[in-house]
Structure formats: structure tokens, C-alpha cells
Amino acid sequence: MDLNFKIDMKNSSASYSDDLNFITRKIKNTIKLDYMYNVLMIVSIITGPLLIILIPLFFILKMLNRSKPVYLDYNFGDEDKIKYFELSEAWREISKSHLCRLVVRAENLDNNKRNAGASKSLTLQPCFITDVKQFYIKTNVDFVTIGYNKNKTQLLILPDKLYFVGAEIKCINYSDVKIEVNDVQYIEKGFVPKDAQILRHTYKHVNKDGSPDKRFSDNPKYSVCKYAGVALSSSNNVLDINIMISNADSTDKLKSYVGKYGGGV
């Protein structure tokens, strides 16, 4: 089957659903083969002289696999082109922030006096927002990728749909996506990104009036920062992520986009 797909944003063909099924299968197979060749090269190095001569072969196979990505050729009307450009630029503006982190888990705290006044404990992991191309897909448009879970999970923001690339490959309609952008306060216990706004300071052990609890000699001062929170969710539960961004002002374009279009393209 041809790996080149023409996608008309005004009028998708009747076979579009079948095309999407093939596209997701092809992406999954390309990623699996890439991983397999990487493993084979590592095993060859560890095994020693007996298999090390196979490394060039595995490398060539890996490059051949990467040379045949799915190609998506989008045909835009003027209105769709403007909307997609605004969405992409909004995410690119966010990508300039010094720190982006994914909220993995949020737990309520019983005693905020012993937790710098915080009511919740957040488990965070790094995430990135980039327009660097992905080896398994090529398009005639520049697109943004949100990567997390040590880059094992990627969310591709493409014109027709959101492509969720992880253990499974899913396509999410923009009409099913909800985007929420809010300012949040977060207590940084160490390094504070230089683009973050410090609202005030607090302490590990704090009194109700915000002053340090002098009963504790080990009572470091923390920074309470103004961050932006971007929540992305879908009605089919495929997507449910919350990203914290150090530069709260970087989300202004995304707020404006959501206000105009409600999150869809």
C-alpha cells in the first residue's frame, strides 16, 4: 500500500478511516523495528567479536526502516490554514519556557503546616515541546510534538487530528479534545527557573499566618511560583495529561486560541 496520503481538510474521502488504520499500524511497526535494531546493535556490542561484525548490517536496516515513513500531504483552505498556524504558534511559544513538567500524580496532604502550606503533593516528570521532526512520519507542514514518559509517549499536533504515539497508536478528533489553561501556584523547594514569577516565600514548617515555625531548626525557605497549567483531555479517555509550565505568560496565545475556537482545528 502507498505510504503517501493526501488529506483534504475540507472534505475527507470515504476511505479516510481505512487510511487512518493503516497509518497507525505503519507508525507502530516502524517504531517497533527501530527499537529492535537498536537492541540488536547493543546485544552485538555486549556479546563481543562474534556478533560485532553484524552492527553495520543492523545499522543499515535501521536507516532503511527510517527512510520509509508515512507521508501525510495536507490540503488546506485559507481558514483551516490560519487556525492550524495559530495553534502551532501557541505551542511553540510555550516550548520557549525554561521548564515544562508533566503532573504524574497529585495527592492530598493532611497537614499543610508540615508541608510548606501546600494542600497537595505533586509527582512531576520532565516533558518537552518541540517541532523537531519524528522519524516515523513526514508531512508537508511543520508540526509540534509533546513528549513525556522519558519520550516513550508522544503527542503529535497535526492538522487533522492529535496522534497519540505510545504503547498504542491512537488518533484523536479535535472535537473530542478539551484544553484548559490556568495559572497555578507551585512551591519550588530548590532551583527556580529564571522565567518563573516568584509570588512570595514560604517555609518547610509554617504557621497559619505564613511565618516560619521556630520550633524547627531545620526549616528551609521555599519559593512560591506562578506557573501555568495546561490540561489536555479527550472524551474517549485516550488523552488525560496536565502540564506545568514555568513561564505563565507563554500560554497567552494558547488561551487566546481556546477562547476563539474552543480547542479544535
Backbone torsions as a table, in degrees:
resi	resn	phi	psi	omega
1	MET	NA	142.6	-179.9
2	ASP	-62.4	140.2	179.7
3	LEU	-92.5	0.1	179.1
4	ASN	-100.2	126.2	-177.4
5	PHE	-124.7	127.0	175.3
6	LYS	-95.9	121.8	-176.8
7	ILE	-115.6	112.0	178.9
8	ASP	-88.0	113.5	-176.0
9	MET	-67.7	-18.9	179.8
10	LYS	-86.4	-36.1	-172.9
11	ASN	-149.2	90.6	179.7
12	SER	-67.8	143.8	-178.5
13	SER	-71.2	164.0	-179.7
14	ALA	-64.6	-25.4	-178.2
15	SER	-89.0	7.0	-175.2
16	TYR	-57.8	-41.1	179.6
17	SER	-61.9	-42.7	177.1
18	ASP	-64.2	-39.4	177.5
19	ASP	-60.8	-43.4	-179.7
20	LEU	-61.8	-40.0	177.6
21	ASN	-60.8	-42.3	178.6
22	PHE	-67.4	-42.7	-179.2
23	ILE	-57.9	-46.7	-178.2
24	THR	-66.3	-38.1	177.7
25	ARG	-65.4	-41.7	-179.3
26	LYS	-64.8	-43.6	178.0
27	ILE	-60.0	-45.8	-179.4
28	LYS	-61.3	-43.6	-179.3
29	ASN	-67.2	-38.8	178.8
30	THR	-63.2	-42.8	179.0
31	ILE	-66.5	-41.2	179.7
32	LYS	-62.7	-44.9	179.9
33	LEU	-64.9	-39.8	178.3
34	ASP	-60.6	-43.9	178.2
35	TYR	-63.8	-42.3	-178.5
36	MET	-62.5	-43.8	-179.9
37	TYR	-66.7	-34.9	175.4
38	ASN	-62.5	-44.3	179.0
39	VAL	-63.3	-43.2	179.9
40	LEU	-62.1	-38.3	178.4
41	MET	-67.1	-40.5	178.8
42	ILE	-65.2	-44.0	178.7
43	VAL	-62.0	-39.1	179.4
44	SER	-63.5	-38.8	178.9
45	ILE	-67.3	-43.8	-177.9
46	ILE	-67.3	-39.3	-176.3
47	THR	-65.7	-34.6	177.0
48	GLY	105.8	-158.4	-170.7
49	PRO	-54.8	-29.6	-175.4
50	LEU	-63.3	-37.4	-176.1
51	LEU	-114.1	-7.4	-173.9
52	ILE	-63.8	-24.9	179.2
53	ILE	-69.0	-14.1	-180.0
54	LEU	-84.7	-11.2	-177.0
55	ILE	-56.9	-47.2	177.8
56	PRO	-57.9	-36.6	178.6
57	LEU	-64.3	-46.5	-180.0
58	PHE	-64.4	-36.1	179.1
59	PHE	-65.7	-42.7	178.6
60	ILE	-63.1	-42.9	178.0
61	LEU	-62.3	-38.3	178.1
62	LYS	-62.8	-45.2	179.7
63	MET	-67.2	-36.8	176.4
64	LEU	-63.8	-40.1	177.4
65	ASN	-62.6	-41.8	-179.6
66	ARG	-72.7	-18.6	-177.8
67	SER	-80.1	-3.9	-177.5
68	LYS	-124.8	59.0	177.7
69	PRO	-77.7	168.8	170.2
70	VAL	-71.0	136.7	177.3
71	TYR	-114.3	123.6	179.4
72	LEU	-109.7	121.1	-177.7
73	ASP	-110.0	106.5	-174.7
74	TYR	-91.7	135.7	176.1
75	ASN	-111.3	110.4	-174.1
76	PHE	-101.3	147.0	158.6
77	GLY	-86.2	166.6	-176.2
78	ASP	-59.7	-42.4	-177.7
79	GLU	-65.9	-44.0	179.2
80	ASP	-64.1	-37.8	-179.4
81	LYS	-64.0	-42.5	179.8
82	ILE	-64.6	-44.4	-178.9
83	LYS	-63.0	-43.3	-179.0
84	TYR	-69.1	-37.1	177.2
85	PHE	-62.0	-43.0	179.6
86	GLU	-63.8	-41.2	179.3
87	LEU	-65.1	-45.0	-179.6
88	SER	-63.6	-44.1	-179.8
89	GLU	-64.5	-33.8	178.0
90	ALA	-62.7	-44.1	179.2
91	TRP	-70.9	-34.9	177.4
92	ARG	-64.6	-36.3	177.2
93	GLU	-63.4	-41.2	177.8
94	ILE	-64.6	-36.0	-177.3
95	SER	-63.4	-17.6	179.1
96	LYS	-77.2	-10.7	179.1
97	SER	-63.2	149.7	-176.9
98	HIS	-71.6	-26.5	-175.4
99	LEU	-145.1	124.9	172.7
100	CYS	-124.5	129.9	-179.0
101	ARG	-136.2	145.3	178.4
102	LEU	-93.3	133.6	175.3
103	VAL	-81.7	108.8	-178.2
104	VAL	-83.2	-39.2	-177.5
105	ARG	-154.1	144.1	175.9
106	ALA	-127.6	125.8	-179.0
107	GLU	-123.7	136.9	176.7
108	ASN	-71.4	143.1	179.0
109	LEU	-107.5	136.9	-178.1
110	ASP	-78.7	-35.6	-173.5
111	ASN	-124.1	92.5	-178.1
112	ASN	-74.4	-13.4	176.0
113	LYS	-67.6	-23.9	-178.8
114	ARG	-101.4	6.2	-177.7
115	ASN	-132.8	43.3	176.8
116	ALA	59.4	24.3	179.5
117	GLY	83.8	2.4	-177.8
118	ALA	-76.5	142.3	177.8
119	SER	-95.8	-14.8	179.6
120	LYS	-136.5	149.9	172.7
121	SER	-107.6	125.5	-177.5
122	LEU	-107.5	134.8	170.4
123	THR	-100.6	120.9	-173.8
124	LEU	-117.7	154.1	172.4
125	GLN	-139.5	151.2	-179.5
126	PRO	-62.6	147.2	169.3
127	CYS	-141.2	163.1	-179.5
128	PHE	-132.7	152.3	175.8
129	ILE	-125.7	119.3	-171.8
130	THR	-147.1	158.4	171.6
131	ASP	-109.1	18.9	172.9
132	VAL	-64.6	135.4	-176.1
133	LYS	-67.3	148.9	176.3
134	GLN	-99.9	138.9	-171.5
135	PHE	-67.4	-21.4	-173.0
136	TYR	-92.2	-1.2	-179.0
137	ILE	-151.8	140.4	174.9
138	LYS	-130.2	148.6	179.7
139	THR	-141.6	170.7	175.1
140	ASN	-91.0	11.6	176.7
141	VAL	-130.9	153.2	172.3
142	ASP	-79.8	137.4	-179.3
143	PHE	-135.6	161.4	-177.2
144	VAL	-104.6	142.6	176.7
145	THR	-119.7	134.5	170.8
146	ILE	-104.6	120.3	-178.4
147	GLY	-117.1	140.9	178.4
148	TYR	-156.2	-175.9	-176.0
149	ASN	56.8	49.4	-177.6
150	LYS	57.3	35.7	179.7
151	ASN	65.5	16.1	175.4
152	LYS	-80.1	-17.1	178.2
153	THR	-124.4	131.1	-179.6
154	GLN	-132.8	144.2	176.6
155	LEU	-119.5	111.7	-178.4
156	LEU	-94.5	123.9	-178.7
157	ILE	-94.8	90.3	-177.3
158	LEU	-103.7	164.2	-173.9
159	PRO	-62.1	-38.9	-174.3
160	ASP	-86.0	-35.6	-176.2
161	LYS	-155.4	169.9	165.6
162	LEU	-89.5	128.5	178.7
163	TYR	-102.1	114.1	-179.6
164	PHE	-93.8	113.0	-175.1
165	VAL	-115.2	104.8	179.6
166	GLY	-149.4	-135.7	175.5
167	ALA	-58.8	-34.5	172.7
168	GLU	-122.7	158.8	177.2
169	ILE	-107.4	120.5	-177.7
170	LYS	-128.1	148.6	173.2
171	CYS	-110.6	129.9	-174.9
172	ILE	-117.8	124.8	177.0
173	ASN	-67.7	140.8	177.9
174	TYR	-63.7	-28.2	178.9
175	SER	-66.7	-19.0	179.2
176	ASP	-95.6	-0.2	-173.8
177	VAL	-99.7	137.6	174.3
178	LYS	-116.6	127.8	178.3
179	ILE	-116.3	126.3	176.7
180	GLU	-123.8	132.9	-179.8
181	VAL	-124.7	123.1	-178.1
182	ASN	-141.2	155.8	170.2
183	ASP	-83.0	138.0	179.3
184	VAL	-131.5	155.1	174.7
185	GLN	-104.9	131.9	-178.0
186	TYR	-134.8	135.8	-179.2
187	ILE	-90.2	112.3	176.5
188	GLU	-90.5	122.7	-177.5
189	LYS	-91.6	-6.4	179.6
190	GLY	-140.8	-118.9	-178.8
191	PHE	-60.8	134.0	176.0
192	VAL	-112.0	121.2	178.1
193	PRO	-56.4	142.9	-173.6
194	LYS	-69.7	-16.4	178.1
195	ASP	-95.2	3.8	178.8
196	ALA	-85.5	145.1	177.1
197	GLN	-93.5	121.4	178.0
198	ILE	-86.8	118.7	-178.0
199	LEU	-82.9	-40.5	-179.4
200	ARG	-169.9	-177.1	176.9
201	HIS	-121.1	152.3	176.3
202	THR	-137.9	-173.7	-176.0
203	TYR	-133.3	157.6	179.7
204	LYS	-56.4	-44.1	175.5
205	HIS	-114.7	117.1	-170.1
206	VAL	-130.6	146.1	174.3
207	ASN	-82.8	168.8	-178.7
208	LYS	-60.3	-30.0	-179.3
209	ASP	-85.1	4.1	177.5
210	GLY	92.2	-5.2	-180.0
211	SER	-80.3	158.1	179.9
212	PRO	-69.5	142.2	176.2
213	ASP	-79.8	107.9	-172.2
214	LYS	-75.2	-0.8	175.4
215	ARG	-73.1	-15.0	-176.8
216	PHE	-112.3	122.0	178.1
217	SER	-75.2	-34.6	176.6
218	ASP	-91.0	89.6	-173.5
219	ASN	-140.5	72.3	-175.5
220	PRO	-66.5	154.0	178.4
221	LYS	-89.5	135.2	179.0
222	TYR	-117.0	160.7	178.1
223	SER	-101.9	130.6	173.4
224	VAL	-95.7	114.6	-172.3
225	CYS	-108.9	149.2	172.4
226	LYS	-90.3	112.8	176.7
227	TYR	-114.1	170.8	170.8
228	ALA	-106.5	142.5	174.4
229	GLY	-115.8	126.8	177.2
230	VAL	-116.8	116.9	-180.0
231	ALA	-106.4	127.6	176.9
232	LEU	-118.6	124.4	179.3
233	SER	-142.2	159.3	178.2
234	SER	-129.9	152.4	-176.3
235	SER	-67.4	-21.1	178.7
236	ASN	-91.9	6.2	175.7
237	ASN	67.3	10.0	174.6
238	VAL	-68.8	-36.1	-175.1
239	LEU	-116.0	127.2	175.6
240	ASP	-160.3	85.2	-178.0
241	ILE	-130.5	153.6	178.4
242	ASN	-132.8	120.4	-176.0
243	ILE	-111.4	133.2	174.9
244	MET	-103.8	131.3	-173.1
245	ILE	-122.8	131.2	-172.4
246	SER	-68.5	-34.7	179.0
247	ASN	-96.5	98.5	-175.9
248	ALA	-61.8	-32.2	-178.1
249	ASP	-69.9	-19.2	-177.5
250	SER	-68.6	-12.8	-179.4
251	THR	-93.2	4.3	-177.0
252	ASP	-58.6	-41.5	-179.6
253	LYS	-66.6	-37.1	179.0
254	LEU	-69.2	-39.4	175.7
255	LYS	-58.9	-44.0	179.9
256	SER	-63.6	-40.9	179.9
257	TYR	-63.5	-46.6	-179.6
258	VAL	-62.9	-37.8	178.2
259	GLY	-64.2	-34.0	-178.4
260	LYS	-82.5	-42.6	-170.5
261	TYR	-117.6	-9.7	179.8
262	GLY	76.0	14.3	175.6
263	GLY	102.7	-18.0	-177.4
264	GLY	-91.6	170.6	177.1
265	VAL	-112.9	NA	NA
